[in-house]
Every structure is written in C-alpha cells, then in structure tokens.
Amino acid sequence: MTDTAQHSPATDPALLDALREHVQGALPTTIADLSALVRLPSVSWSAFDPANVRASAEAVADLARSTGVFADDAVRIVRSAVSGDTADAESTGGELGQPAVLAVRPARNGKPTVMLYAHHDVQPQGDDALWETPPFEPTLRGDRLYGRGASDDKAGVMTHIASLRAVHAQFGDDLDLGVVLFVEGEEEFGSRSFRTFLREQKEHLAADVIVVADSDNWSTEVPSITVSLRGNVTFKLTLTTLEHASHSGMFGGAAPDAMIPMVRLLASLHDDDGSVAVEGLTSYDAPVPARSEDELASDAALLPGVRPVGRGDVLSRMWFQPSITVTGMDVPSVANASNTLLPTVSARVSVRVAPGQDASEAAAAVERHLREHVPFGAQIELTEPDAGDGFLVDTAGWAVQEARTAMREGWGNDAVEQGIGGSIPFVSDLAAEFPEAQILVTGVEDPDTRAHSPNESQHLGVLHRAIASETILLARLATRG
C-alpha cells in the first residue's frame, strides 16, 4: 500500500483529449463485447446450469487479457469455498462458489493500487412473456441495449475493461499504477464465497482505492457517487396449522387454514400508511435532496390512483428507512386452486436495513416480531436466512475528490452524492478486510434501467460517459505524485 501524497495531479489536457478520443473510437467494440456477454445466461442461482457461469467467467478472463494491462498468467479464474465450508472444498467435498475472475498488475514507483470490482453473474430472466425481446439476445432500441445483465452488471464489467484498454493505449508498459480487476460470479446469489475469497486472496486484493461499479446514477445526464447503502435480511417464512388439507366446506369457518395467519402476520409488519411497524428496526438521519411523490409515482411506474407508502421525505424512505417486501409465496395457483384448507404456506421475505444498523440485530428484531404476532397458534419456522450490512462511504478522502473531478470531466456535469435503497453487502466485507482502502461506489444504471426486472436495458450514453469518467480517474491515479 502506498503513502499517497495529498494533492491532485494537473492532468495534461492533451492526455484527457487522447483518452476521450480512444473511448469514443472504441465504443462500437465495447458494445459488441457487452452484447457477447449478455448472450451468456450466467444465472448463478443453484437451480440454473453452472456451465453458463463458467463460460461467462472464461469470456471475462479473455477480455481482461485483451486490455494489455495484465500478463496472460496474471489473469486467473478462481473458485472459493462457500463461507462456512472448509477452505479446501474440492478435496473435502465442501461446496464451491461460482467462478470469479482475478487479474493483478503490481504497482511500481510508489504509485497507488486500484481495485476494480464488478460481477458477471445475472438474475434469472423471470417470465419470458413479459420481455419485449428475448432476454439473452441483446437488442438495440433507440439509445438502449436491452437484455438480462446488459446493465447489472455486465456493463459494469465492460466499463472496467474499456477503461483499462484506453489507459493502456496511452501509457503502454509505462503504466505504474497498480491494478486489481476482480469480477465476481455470484453477487446475485448472495456472494456466498466472497468472505473466503477475500481471506484467500487478500495479498493480491490489497488496494488504496476500490471502485465498485454496481450502482445507479441520478439521471442519464447526471452521474452519482453512492455514499450509502441499505443492508438486507432475507428468509423463508413458513406457517403450518393442519396435518393435512381438508375440505373447506366441511371445516371452513372453524379450522384455521395456513393462509389466514400468514396474511394477518404479514400485514402486521406495516402500519396503515405502509411504514414498517417492527420494533427494533431503526432509521438513519441525514439530509436528502427533494423529490416529490409525483416524481416517485412517475419513476416507479405507479398506476393511476395508487398512493406511495411510508412517511417522511421520499428519498429518506428509499435510502435511510427500513422496508419489508414479500417477494414470493408458495401457494396453489389460481388455475390449480381447489376447495381445500391449506395446511402450510410459505413466503419469501426481504428486509432492507437502514445504513448504520447491524443486519444481525435487524434480523433478530424481525424474528421477534413474527414470533410475537403469529395468529391462532400457527407453527412458525424461519429458514434459509441471509443477511448483509449496509455501508456509509467516507466522502472526505482524496479518492472521492479525484472521482468527482473525473466525473465532471467525463460527464460534463457534477456528480450527485446519493444513497441507494438497494444492498451490496460485500462492500462492508471489503471495508472490514481493507480498512485503509477508500471505497468508491459508482455504476452504469439510471432510473429507467429496470435491473432485475423484465426489459432490463443499458443506456449507451451513460455507458460512454461512465467509461470516460473511469478512464480519466485511472489516468489521474496513474499520474498522482
């Protein structure tokens, strides 16, 4: 780790022009490479074919070699044990996580080292009928490239690749900046082997600056630096009331089917205005930019007459307050419904935890609430837990100032410091493992990206500006004296 001087370099205007020109000229190749990645259905969830994730990792490794920044043998595909398994999972039968790509170029002559993070796995496509075009066939419509992972986060991968190509084109072998490229393969499946990977690769991952390209921007014209992230708690909630299903006409009105307590219990999680009603879940107090409920209704695509939930400033609700969502339920479909009392019902519950609250503390509060409020004596079971802490970025460091400058040069507008209602739990793991590193959370998404949803897309103007900004940031770090 370098003891970097506390001043910004006077980046040569001619160098900036050359970097911008390279990024612009290489954009068709960048989009073609992004399209090739989108064609690989690299869903990391356990029910999907892992061969596709492996193929995606191999493609990313080839892209890393194509930058010219890394020696061929400095680019590796790595799999680590899922946290809780032994480190030597292959020899002991423990479970391995999905393949990640790790490439390392050591720093020289006292220059800093930057770690560039993204992930190459994607969410499942969901219902194909809801897609206007095939989810894994990249499709250009207007200024957007559509496809699952086109933005989250294969555009983040290509931001790093294109930026490294541009920097190498200008500096060549004279590049003294240390670079670690880390492209994870299971972020969408909970980063289950992330902590093991950090421990095993700590020597190679150590960096002065960490750039996590997996977040949002204020708009297609205004960039953002994400300064807060909510944590998350998820679990499967199961309620059981009967040993077996029974005729609803014979026993209905006296015997409680499992749906009755499930509906009542889930309803207890919120007040009448939709605010979370779980004692022990906290909020974070910080000022937020103004955003009206009308703007929220437009951005979130509320139907006419549907009212927002919660109270307080709109962005405070989204960034700094807890939220609880039921993301799935195991019940008979309407088409297969019969006149029976259901003995068991299960739901997947997702809790977003305000930054500053420990995720395990939040999980305990939610479990306590559920057990205290379960109706009719229904048997309750919480299984498949997962939790991750939120994160607050220290904005006082020199790296944030460098990023602000680079974004102004790359976008033509100043960056907005924003919170994100979503969660990137591994960021807190990075901070714990590398406490001296400065973490920058950036990204290529915008309010219309629809990440995780049907018709996900990447705005190509945002992609261009994100690459330009990161390229300039790397050049500034490389020339920092």
N, C-alpha and C positions, 0 to 999 in steps of 0.2 A: 504494500500500500504506500502511496506516495504522499509526502507532505506538500500538498499543492499550494503554491503562492496565492494570496488572496487578492488577485486582480484579474481583470478581463483582458484578453489579448485584443489588439487592434487588428481584426481580421482584414486582410487585404481585399479591397473592393474587387480587384481583378479575380481573386480566388473565388469570391462569392459569385461573381458572374459566371465563372467557369463551372462551378458546382451546379448552379441553377440550369445552365445550358445542358449539362450532362443529364441531369434528372429529367428535363423536358424531352431531350432526344431519346432517352431510354424508356420513356413511358409506354410505348407500344409493346416492347419486350416485357416490361414489368406486368402489364395487364395480361399478356399471353401466359406468362408464368403463373400469375394468380389464377387464371382460368384453368390451367392444368391442375393446380392444387385442388380447386373446387370440384373437379371431376372425380376426385378420390373420396369416397364416402367414409371418411375417417371418424366414425362414431365410436367413442371409447367406452360406451356403456357395455356391461358384461353380456347382454343379450345379443350383441352385434358381432360380426366377423372381425376378429383382431387382425386378420391379414390386411385389411384395408388401412388400419392404423400403421402397420408396419410399412406398407407401400408408401404411405404419406411421409413417414419418417425418412425413408430412403430418398424420396424426392426432395425433401428439405435439406438433407445432407448434401445431395448433389448441388443444390442451389448455393449452399454455404461455400462449397469448393469453387463454385463459379465466380465468387466475388473477387478472388485473387488475394484476399486478406489472410487466409489461413493456408498453411501447408496441408497437403492432402491427408497426411497421417495425424493432423491436429483436429480433424473432424471425425467424431465418433457417434454411433448410435448406442445409447446406454439404457439399460433397464435396471431398476432397483426394486428391492422388496417392498411390498405394501407395508406401511407402518404397522408395527406390532408383530410382523414376521421376522425371522432371523435374517441377518444381512446376507448370508449365503443361501438365498432362497432356492436356487437351482439345484444345489446338492442336497438340500434338506426337505424338499417338497413344498416349501412355503410359496405363497403367491407372489408373482412378479407383477409390477405395474406395467403400464403401456410404454412403448419406446419413446425416449426423448432424444433430441439431437444436441450435442455439446461440441462447440468449436472454440479453440483458445489461441490467441496471439498474445504473447507476453509483452508487457510494456518495456520500453527502452529509454535511456537517457532521462530518467526522472519524470517521465510523463505519467498521467493518471491512467487508470484502467476503468473501462466502462463495460458493464454487463447489459446486454440487450435481451430482454425476455419477450416471448410470445408463445402461443400454443397452436399446434397444428390439428388437434382433435376438434370435433364439432358436435353440436347437439343432434339428436335424431331429427329427421325431417318432419315427423308428425303425419298428419293426414295429407296424402298427396293431392287429394281433391281440392284442398284449399290453396294450392300453389297455382299461379297463373302459367308458369313454365316449369319443366321438370327440375326438382330441387338440386340435382347434381349435374345438371347441364348448364354451365354458365351462359347467361343470356344478357346481351346488352340492349337496354331500352332507354333511350334518351341519354342522360348523363350518369346512369346507374348500371352496375353489373349485378345481376340477380343470381342467387344460388345459395345453398346452405354453406355457411362458412366463408362466403365471399367477403364479409366484413369481420365477423367474430370467429376466428381471429386470423384467418389466412391473409387478410390484408395487413394485419399487424406483422406477420411473418415477412411479407413482401416489402413492408416499409423498412425493416431492418436490412433485408437482402439488397434492395435497391440503393439504400443509403451507403452501405458498405461498398457496393460497386462504384458509386460516384466518388467516394473518398479515395478508394484505391486508384481510380483513374487519374486523380490529381496528385496523390502523394506517392503512389507506387511502393517500392520497397523502402522508401524513406519514411514511411509511416511509423512513428514511435509510440503512438497511442496503443495501450493495451486494450484488447477487445475480447470479451467472452460472449459468445452467442449461445443462448440457452432456449431451445424451443421445446416446450413440454408436450407430452402426448396424452394427458388425461385430466386437463383442467376442468373439462365439462363433466367429469366423473368423480369430482371431489379431490383431485390431486392426491390420491391415496398413497403414493410412494414418494411424495415430494420431500418429506422430512428425512427419510432415509437417503434420498438422493443428495440433499444438502450436506448431510454428515459425510457421506462417502466422497463427495466431490468438492468439499469445502476449499481445499487448497487451490483448485482450478477456478472456483467461482468467485474468489475474493476480488472485490472491486471498490473503487472510490465512489462511483456513480452507478446506479441501477435504473435502467429505463424499462418500465413495464408498459408495453404497447397493447393495452387491452381495455381501453376505456372510451369515453364519449367526448364529443365536442359541443360547444354551446350552440353552434349552427353550422351550416355548410360554408359560411364565410368567416366565422369567428372561432379560433381554437380555444381549447381549455387545458388547464393543468388541474388534474383531480387532486384535491387536498384532503378529502375524507371519504371513507368507505364504510358502509354498514357491515357488521358481522352477520353470520347466519347460523341458524339452528334448524335442522330438518329431522323428521322422524315419521314412522308409520304408526298411526293410532288405530287400535282395534278394540271394538266393543262387542261383547257377547252376552246374550240374555237367555238363549234357549239351547237345549242339547241338540235339537234338530228343527227343521222347518215344520210349520203346522198350518193347517187350513185357516185362512184369515176370516172366513165366515163363521167357523166353529169357535175360534178362540179370540178373534179380534175384539178389542174393547176391554179385555181383561188381562190377556198375556201381552207383555211388552216386547214387540219386535225390536231388533237392534237399531233400526233406523230412527226410532223415536228418541232414545237417549243420545244417539250420535248427532242428530240435528240440534237438539237442545244444548248439548255440550259445546258444539262448535259455535253456536250463537252466543254462548256466554263469553266468548273470547273478545267480543266487541261491545262498546256502548251503543246507544241508539243512533249516534251520529257517525258511527263507523270507526271511532278511535279505539285503539287497543285497550282492553279492560283487564289486563293481567297485572296484579300487584307484584312489584319487584322488577318489572321492565322499566328501564329509565330512558330519558331523552337527553340529548346533548344540546347545550345552549350556545348558539353562535349566530351572528347576523347572517342573513341571506339576501340575495337580490330579490327584487319584487317580481312576482309572476302572478297574474290574475287567475281566478278559477276558469274564466273563459278561455284563456290560453291553455290551461291544463286540459280543458274539455277538447280543444282542438288537437293538441299534441297527442293525447291519449286515446283519441277517437271515441269519446263518449257519444252514445246515441242521444238524439233529441229527448230532453226531459230527464235524463239521468243526471243525478247530482253527485258532485265529488264527496268523498268521505273524509272524516277527520276534522281537526280544528287547528287553528294557528296558521302561520304563513304557509303558503302552498309548498315552497321548496323546503321549508323546515319539516313538513310532513314526509317529504320524499327522501330527504338527506339525513335528518337528525332525530327523527322519531321512530320507534319500533313499528313494524307492521306484521300482520299474520295473514297468510293466504292458504287456502285449501287447494292444493294443486292437482289432486286426483282422488277418486274414490272407487273402491271395489264393491260394486252393487250390480244386480242384474240390469241389463239394458232395457229400455222401454219395449223394444221388439220382443225380448225374451221374458218379460215380466209375467209372473203367474200370481194367482190369488193366494199367496202364502206369507206367513210372518217370517221375516229374515232372522236367522239365529245369530249371524255375525255380520258386521260391517266394518270395513277398514278405510282409512283416509290417509293421504299423504299431506302433512302439514309443514309449511315453510315459514319460518320466523326470521324477519330481518331485525338485527340487533343494532341499536344506536351506537355510533362510534364512542368509544370510551368505556363501554360496559363489557365485562368479560363474558364470552359466549357460554362458558360452562355455568356461570351464575344465572344467565338468562334462561338456559335450558332447565335449570333446577326450578326457576320461578314458574315456567310454563307447565312443567310436570306437576308441580304442587297445585297449581290452579286446576288442572284437569282432574286430578285425583280428588280434590275437594268438591268439585262441582258435578261429577258424573251422576246422572239421574237414575232413579229406580234400582239402585244397587247393581247396575250392569258391571260385569267383569271388564276391567280395563287393562290394556297391555300397550306399552310403548316399545317399539323395536326399530332396528335399522337407523340408529342415531348418527348424525353427522353435525359437526359444529366447527366454526371458524371465527376468529376475532376480527373486528373491524380495524380501521387504521386511520390515524391522523398524521398527515405529512408535515414535517418541519419545513416551513417556507422561508426560513431565514438563511439557509445555506447558499453558498456561492453557485452550486449546481442549478438551483431553481432560477437564480438570476440569469445564468447562461441560457437556460431553457426559454425564459421569457424573451430574451434577445433573439434567439434563434427562431422562435415562433413569429415574432414581429417581422423578421427578415423573410421568413418562408411563406407566411400567410398574408402579410400586408396589414394585419390588424393585431392589436394587443390581445394577449391571452386572458381569458376569464378564469379566476380561481373558483372551482366549483366542487361541491360534494356530489357523490353518486349514491343513489339508493341501493344499488346492487352490491355484491360482495366479491372480493378477491381475497379469500382468507390466507392464501400463501404469502401475501405481502407482509403480514405480521410475522410469518415464519422467517422471511428474508431479513426483516428488521432485527429479529431476535438473534439470528445466526451471524449477521454482519452489522453490528450496532454502529460502526463508524461510517458505513456507507450512506450516501444521500440517495433517497429513492424518489424518482420522478414517475408519476403515473400519467401516461399520455394515451393516445389512441386514434382510431380512424373512423369511429362511428359518429353518427349525427342523429338528431331526433327522429328521422324517418328511416333509420336503418332496419328496424324490426328484427334485431338479433334475437335468436331463439324462436322466432315466430315464422309462419309461412311467409314467403316472398321477401326473405332477408335480402338486402342489397348493399352494395358499396358505392357511395358517391365518388366518381372518379376524380372530380375536382378536389375533394377532401383528401383522397389518396395522394394526388400530386403534391398538394401543399404539405401534407404530413411528411412525405419523403423529403421534400425540400428542407423543411424545418429540422428533421433529424440529421440530414446530411450536414447542414450548417452547424448544428450542435456538435457533431463529431469533429468537424473541422476546427471549431473553437476549442474543444478539449485537446485536440492534437497539437494546436499551436499555443496552448496555455503555458506560460513561462513561470 
